[in-house]
Amino acid sequence: MASFNLFYTICFPVVQFGTLCHYRRIVVRGKENLPEGDAYILAPTHQNAMMDPLVVLLALYRPIAFLARADIFKNPVARFFLTWLRISPVYRIRDGRDQLSRNEAVFGVARRSLEQGIPLCLMAEGTHNDRHQLLPLVKGMFRIAGETQREMGHKPLYIVPVGLDYDHYEEPYSNVVVNICKPIGVQQYMAEYVENEPQALNHMRADLTVAMKDSIHQVNATDHYADEYAYCHQRTPDVLRELGLRNTVWNRFVARRHVSLQLAGLADDQLTQLYKQGAAFSAECERRRVPLWFASRYPRRSALRWVVQWVGSAVLLLLLLLLCWELLPLWVLSNPVVYLPTHLIARAKVEDPQFRSSINFAIRFGLSLVYMLVLFIVSICLFNVWRALALLLMGLFSAWLTPKVFVMVRDMVYGYRWLSRKPNAD
């Protein structure tokens, strides 16, 4: 875990900006739960491979030390990027028993980072998961927490549960919720830790498991996971009305959690009926080629609202084109990468769906950096520094604004598909 040097400091906001442009909206709640002035370990759910640490970095906007499983370091490009992000490898039995001894040095550096006031982030599940369900937590985090708290003595150490919720893992410009929950103090386990370390670690893990499940939309079903998840989306508009909540990214997340909690108390015969409704809703979305997250954004029969939104988006796009028509070639020249469908490359080349968004981000980010650097140098040679800077700023603004225009067009297409269904499709 290398020091946070000048190169990292300079590039940090650039990566943050790239992450911000990669998503439509990143909603962060609970930052007041971070222990101010105390050492803490972040324990986020592992939902989307490399994008998880990037989202956590953006949410906290400060340097963080990370630990991740060693097998993802095998690719040289991935290893370079991971090392730059201050992510260090943790070795498991499947990596070879002879490698496990290397963990002691890694854990030692992690403890020193905590003692120096740098938050440590560990994906407590140990591997990513393509379901909105928490996996069993691995013990490495609790070993580090216990040893660090013992070395720190009376100075407190905390574990902070962080729930990550993506509208869609793979589709570009989706929404993300970052839910930072109340910290768990490690000191409360230390008396037991001294007497019976394995038992203390198990209690720590059990308490964190409960807290992390509370931080996410925990889908309870296993055999009927897809049906329950679809039913939660189907019920979202009604729950928002019942709870008197505005239709926002955060409130839709709250509504989905609310539905799953209600389902947890129902009998099997009731669940079977509701799962059938969810399956039918999912089939309807597939038939109309509309994702669940979009179909659940508005009540299913609010056609007027959808038409007003569609017309408003069309007028706004037309105004943008009229105002910027003469600048359009220059706008595209300043950053053509944003127009490339790089997500299709990731979809075709990457077998694991959980890594596709990460690969897509890496391609776009890398191409954008190279292109804009070359364009800046060429502009200086052909014109002057000020024009080169103006073109660079236009490229950065394009990286932020153009995806929002794409989202507007995409939502118009989805809205048209959803409104065009037959009245009896419900």
Summary of the structure (lengths in Angstrom):
residues: 426
radius of gyration: 23.6
end to end distance: 54.5
largest distance: 74.6
contacts: 1316
relative contact order: 0.11
helix: 64%
strand: 10%
